[in-house]
Amino acid sequence: MLMPATLEQYLRQGMPCEHLEVAGDGHHFEAIIVSAEFRGKTRVQRHQVVYRALGQRMQSEIHALSMQTLTPEEWAARAGQAPHGGSGPSGQPGSSGRAGSHG
């Protein structure tokens, strides 16, 4: 059974994460993923970044992953802090979605 800490490790190894929270029961997981890699990307593109980071594990070890994918600016705005660099967030909400393995 896959533990949330192991999934977190897989994500950190596969992509740069400024902030990462993972919870789950060994088959179904929820994650908040904050990464500069998400800047300028749509929700689908952000999820593709995560899927690439996890590779084949999405089809074998992970039954379902619900994720919120945020840029550092979106994360800072959500926390009620001014983002670094002085410019405000783009106004786009972070993506939230649920994905199951297909195969």
QUIJO-V327077 format. One record per run of one state. SS is the DSSP state (@ for helix, = for strand, . for the rest). FROM is the first residue (numbers start at 1). TO is the last residue. If there is no record, write none. Layout:
ss->SS from->FROM to->TO
ss->SS from->FROM to->TO
//
This chain:
ss->. from->1 to->3
ss->@ from->4 to->14
ss->. from->15 to->18
ss->= from->19 to->24
ss->. from->25 to->27
ss->= from->28 to->34
ss->. from->35 to->35
ss->@ from->36 to->38
ss->. from->39 to->42
ss->@ from->43 to->54
ss->. from->55 to->56
ss->@ from->57 to->60
ss->. from->61 to->63
ss->= from->64 to->70
ss->. from->71 to->71
ss->@ from->72 to->78
ss->. from->79 to->94
ss->= from->95 to->100
ss->. from->101 to->103
//
